[in-house]
Amino acid sequence: MRKHSRRSLTAVFGLAFGIACFVPALYWVRYETSYDSFYPGAALIYRIYAVDKLSGKVNELAPGILERKMHEHIPGTETSAVFFAESNNCSTDALPHIRLQTINTGNNSFFRVFEQEFISGDAGRPLQVAGDIVLTESAAARMFGDAVKAVGQPVQSTLYFFNPPYTVTAVVKDPPPNTNLPFDAILFNDIFQGIASLPEEMQWGQFNAQMYVRLHPGSDAGELAGLLRDFTSRIGAGDRIGIGMEPLSDVRHSLTPGVFALIFIRLFVAAGALLLFGAMFNCLNLHLDLFRGRRHGLRIGTTYATNGRFMAQKLSELAFSILPAMLLAGCLIAIARPFLSKLLDVGIGMPELLRLFAVCGGGVTVVLILAVLIQVLKGGNPAGVIKSE
């Protein structure tokens, strides 16, 4: 390596840079395609949205009356949830201000569609009356010290100061960062009861809620999508509105504005893979050139070498290229992680990133070792050549 220092450094830095580019790109695509996959039965959950038939414009919100009409006319849905999210400024006796990302719903159906892990409080029916509120573990800790102390405590909304204080009925685990439904609190809001009391023709004009359905196992999602397409016209609710549905796993990149297109992310991964393959080829080419030169020297020289010794020498030379490259790649990834997290607006967990780095680094190492071993074995027995001569 000292003799061929320029080529050796190029191989080491190229391999390190290739790994440092490929691993974050692979993490990114895995992260983007795993949104809300942590919910039990996530494959059975679908987002319901509205489509203007004249313009083709998609409205990711739906009228609340659609939930009741679907259950009346369409079988196959196990349960459904209608809600809207907003930021709510709140306070407690000990904390004058805290902003809670709040999911507002009118019943407990949210917990049947999106199952939560309860830490304390009423896990069966946490939302029974208007004003009942469920906090996440981190929000409860900030407001009351811990999850157990939070149950039964009052929370006053400073945004809706004219409302009576909310009552904490339960505490759940924080949702992971890769979710389309981030929240600090889930609130029983009686606004849904007020909307439900309006005439039906007015309710169909209230596009103010997100709607999700959980299908029965074995239900045909394609058949349900076909029934929903002209559902409003069949029940006499109007010919202009069409209803669509999207799997929970696709909501991130089909109904969420302002995110990177998935095709762009996959192209980014492909570019990283090509860069890594190029770096591996460069590193492998260096060692195969050295192998061919060493083998030629053994044929014309007088130095005796056994197969095992020759093989050990080649593997040790390869290791002295791979190990520095891995160390350098790990440092580059650790340094770039905060910048990439901010740039891509994704939570990059260091443990998961290191696991992915270990898997990719191990794969690269195995491929390079196998390639060198195959070439050494294919090239013949250097020690046998010397003996015969």
N, C-alpha and C positions, 0 to 999 in steps of 0.2 A: 504494500500500500504506500510505503514511503517512496518506492521507485516510481510508482504511477500515481503520485499524489493528486494531480489535477483531475484525472479521471475518477479516482476514488472519492474525492470530495464532491465531485459532480453527482456520482451515484448516490452517496449518502444524503446530500441535501435534496436531490431530486426525489428520492424515495420518501424522505421526511415530509417534503412539501406535498407530494401526492396523497399521502395518508392524511395529512392535516387538512386537505381540501375535501377528501372523500368522506371522512367520518362525520363532520358536521352536516354535510349535504344529506347523507343517509339518515342521520338523526332527524333532520328537518322533515324529510318525506315521511318517515315513520310517525313523527309527532302529528303532522297535518292529517294523516289518514287514520289516526286513532282517536279522533274527537268523540267523546261520550261513549267509547267502547267499553268503559269500565262498568257501566250500568248492567245489572243482570238482565239477560234477554234483550240486549240492545238491538239485535237483528230483527226483532218483532216490533220495534217502535218506529213510527213514521210521522213526519211533519205534514200537516194539512195546511194548504194555502189557497188563495183565490187567484183567478186569472180573468182579466177583462177580455172577453171573446172578440170585441171589436178591434182593440189596439194590440192585444197579445201581451199587455203589460202584466207582470207578476206582482201581486201584493202578498208579501210573506205573512201578513196578518189575516185573520178570518173573523167573521161575525160569531159571537158566542152562541147564537141560536142554532148554528150548524151542528154543534155537538149533540143537542137534544134531537134534532131531526135525523141525524145519522143513526142514532140508536133506535129510533122509531122505524126506520125504513130499510136499514142495511144491516144484516147480520154479519158476524165475523170479527167485530171489534170487541175485545175483552173489556177494555176500559179506556178512558180518554181523560185529557186534562186541558183546561182552558185557563190562561193566565196572562198577565202582562208584567214586564219588569220596569223598574224605575229606581232612581237614587232617592233615598229618603233621609233627610237630616233628622237625627234623633239626639236625645240626651237622657242621662240618668242622674240620680242624686250625686254621684261621685264624678261623673263625666259630663261636662257641659255641652260637648259637641262630638258627634260621630256620624259619619255618613255610611249608611247601610245600603248596599245594592240589594234591593228587595224584590222578590217575586210575589205578586199579588194574585191570590186565587180565591175562589168562593167555596171550596170544600177540601176534602182530604184526597181527592183523586190524583193530585200531583204526586203523592207518595206511592200510589199504586202503579203509576206509569214509570216514575223515576225513583226506584227504591233507594232509600237512604239508610245509613248506618247510625242508629240512635245511640247517644252516649248517656243521656239522662232524660227524665221526664216521661211524658205519655207517648209511647211509641205506637199505640193502636189508633187513636183518634186525637192527634195533637191540635187540630183546628176544629173546634166545635162551635164557637160563637165568634161574631165579628170582634176583631181586636186581638184575638189569639195570635201569637207570633212564635216562630221557631227560629232559633239562632244557630249559626255555625259555631264550631268549637273555638275558633280564633276570635270571633266577634264576642262570644260570651266571656272569654278570658280578658279581653280588653275592657269590657263594660263592667264585669262583676268579679273578676279574679279567676274563676274557674267555672266549668260546666255545671257542677252540682249546685253551686250557690245561685246560678242564674235563674233556675226554675222558680216560677212564682213571682219574680221581680217585675216591677213596672218599667216600661220604656215609653218616654213621651216623644212624640213627633213634633219637632219644631217647624217642619214644613207644613204640616196640617195641625197646627197648635189648637185649633178649635175642637179636635177630636179627643175623646178620653184617652188616657194612657193605654198602651198595649200591655198584654200580660204574657210573659215568657212561659210557654207550656212544655218546651222540649229543646234539646240541643243535639245537633247532628254533626257528623264529621264534615270537615271542609271538602268541597269538591276539588278535584285535581285541576291544574291550570288548563289542560286541553279539553275544555268543555264549551259548548255553545250556550250554556245556561249558568254563568257564574252568579253566585249569590252569597250574601251575608245573612239574609233573613228570608223567611217565607211567612207571609201575612194573610190572615183571613180578612178579606176586604169585602164589605157589603155592597160595593158598587155593582157587583154582578147581579145581586138580587134586584137592584133598582133597574138595571137594563132589562132583565127578564120580565119585568112588569110592564114594559112598553108594548104597544101593538106590534105584531109580528113583522109587518111591512117596514116598520122603523128599525126593528132589530136587525133585519137583513142589511141595513145600511151602516151598521156599527162595526167597522173593521178596526177593532181595537185590541185584539187578543191573539196570542200565539196558541196554536192548537196542536196537540200530539195525540196519537192513538196507539194503543198496544193491541196487536192482533192476537187471536187465539193461535196456539201452535198448530201448524198444518194449514192455516188459512192461506188462500191464494191472493197474494198482494196485487198481482196483475188484474185479477177479476175485480177486486175492490177499486182499483184505479179506474177501470172502465166504467164501473157504476157511478163513481164520483164525477166523472168528466161532465156529464149532462144532468147531474143530480138536481140542481136548482130548477131547471126547466121542467123536469118530470114531476116535481112536487108543487109546481105553480109558484115558485118564488122568484121567477124572472128568467129571461133568456140570455141576459148579457153576462152573467157571472158563471164562470166555470170553476170547478174545484180540482185541484191537483194534490198529489202526495209525493213525498220524497223520503227515502230511507234516512234514518237518523245519522248514519255514517256519511251521507252525502250533503247534509245540510250546510256544513262549513263552507263548501265550495260551490254550492248551487243557489243558496238563498241568503248568504251573508255577504253584504257589500263590503268593498274595500280590502279584500284579502287577495294574496297572490293566487293566480290560477294554478291548478294542480299540474297542468301540462308544463308550465314553466318550471315548477319545482322538480318534476321528473327529468326535464332536460338538464337542469342544474346537476342532478345526481349523475346523469349519463356523462356530462362533461367531466365531473370529478372522477368517474370510473375510467374514462379514457386517459386522463392525466395520470392516474395511478398505474394503469397498465403500461403507459409509456415509461414511467419511472422504473417499474419492475423490469421491463425489457432492457432498459439502459444498464441497470445494476447487473442483470443476468448476463448481458453481452460482455460487460467488463470481466466477469469471472470466467466466462467461457473462453475469452481471448487469453486470459492468463493461464487457463488450463491447457489450451492448445500449445501455448509457448512453453509451458513447463513440461508437457509430454514430449515435445520435440527435443528439449534439452536433455531429457532422460535417455532418449534414443542415442544421442550422439555423445553423451558424457559418460563418466565412469562412476557417478554416484549411485549407490544401491538404495532402492526404496521398496518397501513392501506395499502391497495393496492397502492394508489397513492404515499404514502411516501416510500414504499418499491421500487416501480418502479423508483421514482426520485433518490433514493440512488444508485441503480444500474447504472442508466444512468450517474449520476455525477461521479461515480467511473470509468466508461468507458471513460468519457470525460477527466479525469485526466491522462489517459493513451494515448489517441489519440492526445490531444493538444500538449504535449511536443514532441511526436513523429513527428508531422507535423512541428513544429518549428525546430527541429533538422534536419529533412529531407530537409527543405528549405535551411538551412545553408549549409548542405553538398553539395547540388546541386549548390548553388551559388559559393562555394569555388572550386568545381571541374569543373565548366563550362569552364574557360580559358584553363585548362589542356586538357579537352576532345576536345575542339575546335581545338587545335593544334595537338593532337594525331590523330583525325579522319579527319582532314583537311576539316572541314565543318564550316560554319558560324552559331554559335548558338546564336540566338537573345534572350536576356533576357525576353522581354515581352511575346513572344510566349512560351518560356520555363515555365514562371510563369503561363500562362493560362493552359498549359498542366498539370502542377503540381496541380493547383486548381481543375481541372476536376478529376484527378486521386485521389487526397486527398479527395475530396467530395465523390467520388464513394466508396472509402475504408471506410469512415466514415458511409455512409448509410448502407453498407453491414454489418458492425459490429453492428450497432445499431439494425438493423432488426433481426440479428441472436440472439442477447441478448434478445430482446423483445419477439421473438417467443419462446425462451427457458423459459423465465419467465412465459409467459402465458400458455405454455404447462405444466410447472411444478406445476400449481395449485395456489390456493389463500392462501398465508401464513397467512394472517390475519384471514381468515375463519377457518383455522386449529386451531388457537389459541382460537377463540371464541367458537368453538364446544367443545374444551377441557375444 
